[in-house]
Amino acid sequence: MPRSTLVAPDKLLSVGQLATRSGVAVTALHFYETKGLIHSTRNAGNQRRYPRAMLRRVAVIKMAQRLGIPLADIASALSALPNDHIPTAEDWRRLSQGWRADLDRRIDEMIRLRDQLDGCIGCGCMSLKECPLRNKQDHLGDEGPGPHLP
C-alpha cells in the first residue's frame, strides 16, 4: 500500500529511474513493493514515485539475496528500518547484525562441505548409500528401497 512521504516531488524517482540507477528490472521492483520490501507514493497521474532512499534499500535487498537470505527474512529486517528518513549507519549495522549468525553458520557448513568434498574426491566412492556428503543423515535409507512416508 502506498505511504505518504515528506520528500519534495522533484526528489522522487520514477520506477524507470529507480530501475536504471539500481540495475534492477521494473518487474522486480514491483515485486519487491508487493512484498513490502520497498515503498512508493503515487503522483497525480497515479504513477509510482520512490524516495531516493529506496536506492539503498534495493542495494541491500540484492546483496542479501546474493548471500542467500530468504525474502521473508529480508522483509522482516527492512521493516525495522525507518520510513520517514534515510536509514543511518547505525540502522544498517543493526540490520546486518541480525543476519551475521546465520551467515556464520552457513559459512561453517560450506567449509565442512568443502573439506568433505576433498575427501570424497580422494576416495572416489560417491556412494549414495553411505557417503556422508551425498546422503547426509539418511535414516529412511536404512529401511530399504522405495517410499517410506505416507
ROLO-903416 format. One record per residue (C-alpha): chain; residue number from 1; x, y, z. Coordinates in Angstrom, 2 decimals. Layout:
ATOM  chain  resi        X        Y        Z
ATOM      A   NUM        X        Y        Z
...
END
This chain:
ATOM  chain  resi        X        Y        Z
ATOM      A     1     0.00     0.00     0.00
ATOM      A     2     1.44     3.43    -0.89
ATOM      A     3     2.65     5.51     2.01
ATOM      A     4     2.78     9.26     2.18
ATOM      A     5     6.15    10.90     2.07
ATOM      A     6     7.60    14.20     3.18
ATOM      A     7    10.01    14.25     0.22
ATOM      A     8     9.63    17.02    -2.36
ATOM      A     9     8.23    15.69    -5.66
ATOM      A    10    11.39    16.71    -7.55
ATOM      A    11    13.43    14.47    -5.21
ATOM      A    12    11.41    11.37    -6.07
ATOM      A    13    12.34     8.74    -8.66
ATOM      A    14    10.05     7.13   -11.20
ATOM      A    15    10.08     3.34   -11.32
ATOM      A    16    12.13     3.55   -14.52
ATOM      A    17    14.69     5.84   -12.89
ATOM      A    18    14.92     3.54    -9.86
ATOM      A    19    15.35     0.54   -12.16
ATOM      A    20    18.08     2.24   -14.18
ATOM      A    21    20.00     3.53   -11.18
ATOM      A    22    19.72     0.29    -9.20
ATOM      A    23    20.25    -2.12   -12.09
ATOM      A    24    17.08    -3.99   -11.11
ATOM      A    25    14.23    -4.68   -13.52
ATOM      A    26    10.99    -2.75   -13.17
ATOM      A    27     9.12    -6.02   -12.66
ATOM      A    28    11.44    -6.92    -9.78
ATOM      A    29    10.83    -3.51    -8.18
ATOM      A    30     7.07    -4.05    -8.45
ATOM      A    31     7.53    -7.48    -6.88
ATOM      A    32     9.63    -6.02    -4.04
ATOM      A    33     6.90    -3.49    -3.42
ATOM      A    34     4.17    -6.14    -3.25
ATOM      A    35     6.30    -7.97    -0.68
ATOM      A    36     6.71    -4.80     1.40
ATOM      A    37    10.46    -4.54     0.81
ATOM      A    38    10.25    -1.09    -0.74
ATOM      A    39     7.51     1.51    -0.90
ATOM      A    40     6.37     4.30    -3.17
ATOM      A    41     3.89     7.10    -3.33
ATOM      A    42     1.62     7.94    -6.25
ATOM      A    43     1.67    11.19    -8.15
ATOM      A    44    -1.39    12.98    -9.56
ATOM      A    45    -1.24    10.71   -12.62
ATOM      A    46    -1.24     7.63   -10.33
ATOM      A    47     2.36     6.77   -11.25
ATOM      A    48     4.70     5.32    -8.67
ATOM      A    49     7.34     7.62    -7.20
ATOM      A    50    10.13     6.39    -4.94
ATOM      A    51    12.17     8.31    -2.39
ATOM      A    52    15.90     8.19    -3.23
ATOM      A    53    16.41     6.17    -0.03
ATOM      A    54    14.86     3.22    -1.90
ATOM      A    55    18.11     3.01    -3.92
ATOM      A    56    19.89     1.95    -0.75
ATOM      A    57    17.13    -0.50     0.17
ATOM      A    58    17.27    -2.10    -3.27
ATOM      A    59    21.07    -2.42    -2.95
ATOM      A    60    20.64    -4.15     0.42
ATOM      A    61    17.96    -6.46    -0.99
ATOM      A    62    20.19    -7.51    -3.88
ATOM      A    63    23.19    -8.03    -1.59
ATOM      A    64    21.10   -10.05     0.86
ATOM      A    65    19.73   -12.19    -1.98
ATOM      A    66    23.28   -12.87    -3.18
ATOM      A    67    24.05   -14.08     0.34
ATOM      A    68    21.11   -16.49     0.12
ATOM      A    69    18.94   -14.70     2.68
ATOM      A    70    15.26   -15.52     2.06
ATOM      A    71    13.00   -12.62     1.02
ATOM      A    72    10.86   -13.10     4.13
ATOM      A    73    13.94   -12.52     6.32
ATOM      A    74    14.93    -9.51     4.24
ATOM      A    75    11.42    -8.07     4.58
ATOM      A    76    11.46    -8.62     8.32
ATOM      A    77    14.79    -6.86     8.70
ATOM      A    78    13.78    -3.94     6.46
ATOM      A    79    10.51    -3.49     8.35
ATOM      A    80    12.56    -2.37    11.35
ATOM      A    81    14.12     0.48     9.37
ATOM      A    82    12.61     3.98     9.38
ATOM      A    83    10.34     5.06     6.55
ATOM      A    84    10.41     8.76     7.40
ATOM      A    85    14.17     9.32     6.85
ATOM      A    86    17.21     7.77     5.23
ATOM      A    87    18.49     4.98     7.47
ATOM      A    88    21.63     5.81     9.41
ATOM      A    89    24.83     3.79     9.56
ATOM      A    90    23.62     2.51    12.94
ATOM      A    91    20.33     1.35    11.38
ATOM      A    92    22.26    -0.60     8.73
ATOM      A    93    24.65    -2.04    11.34
ATOM      A    94    21.70    -3.41    13.35
ATOM      A    95    20.19    -4.90    10.19
ATOM      A    96    23.41    -6.68     9.22
ATOM      A    97    23.99    -7.94    12.77
ATOM      A    98    20.68    -9.76    12.55
ATOM      A    99    21.99   -11.81     9.61
ATOM      A   100    25.51   -12.39    10.91
ATOM      A   101    24.86   -15.54    12.99
ATOM      A   102    23.04   -17.28    10.14
ATOM      A   103    25.75   -16.32     7.66
ATOM      A   104    28.48   -17.56    10.03
ATOM      A   105    26.63   -20.86    10.43
ATOM      A   106    26.27   -21.28     6.66
ATOM      A   107    29.93   -20.38     6.08
ATOM      A   108    31.00   -23.01     8.62
ATOM      A   109    28.76   -25.57     6.90
ATOM      A   110    30.19   -24.69     3.49
ATOM      A   111    33.74   -25.11     4.82
ATOM      A   112    32.83   -28.54     6.21
ATOM      A   113    31.25   -29.50     2.89
ATOM      A   114    34.32   -28.32     1.00
ATOM      A   115    36.57   -30.37     3.25
ATOM      A   116    34.35   -33.44     2.87
ATOM      A   117    34.34   -32.97    -0.90
ATOM      A   118    38.13   -33.17    -0.93
ATOM      A   119    37.86   -36.48     0.94
ATOM      A   120    35.20   -37.81    -1.44
ATOM      A   121    37.21   -36.93    -4.49
ATOM      A   122    40.17   -38.74    -2.96
ATOM      A   123    38.17   -41.85    -2.03
ATOM      A   124    36.17   -41.93    -5.26
ATOM      A   125    33.20   -43.79    -3.74
ATOM      A   126    30.43   -41.21    -4.19
ATOM      A   127    28.15   -43.88    -2.75
ATOM      A   128    24.56   -42.72    -2.43
ATOM      A   129    24.09   -45.32     0.29
ATOM      A   130    26.99   -44.47     2.58
ATOM      A   131    28.58   -41.14     1.57
ATOM      A   132    28.13   -38.52     4.32
ATOM      A   133    28.32   -35.72     1.75
ATOM      A   134    25.77   -37.05    -0.76
ATOM      A   135    23.50   -38.83     1.73
ATOM      A   136    23.76   -36.83     4.95
ATOM      A   137    21.78   -38.37     7.80
ATOM      A   138    19.57   -40.54     5.58
ATOM      A   139    17.68   -42.52     8.19
ATOM      A   140    14.92   -43.72     5.83
ATOM      A   141    17.55   -45.39     3.64
ATOM      A   142    18.08   -47.90     6.45
ATOM      A   143    14.52   -49.15     5.88
ATOM      A   144    15.31   -50.36     2.36
ATOM      A   145    14.38   -49.19    -1.14
ATOM      A   146    11.15   -47.44    -2.07
ATOM      A   147     8.97   -44.81    -0.43
ATOM      A   148     8.58   -44.92     3.34
ATOM      A   149     6.41   -41.91     4.11
ATOM      A   150     2.62   -41.81     3.64
END
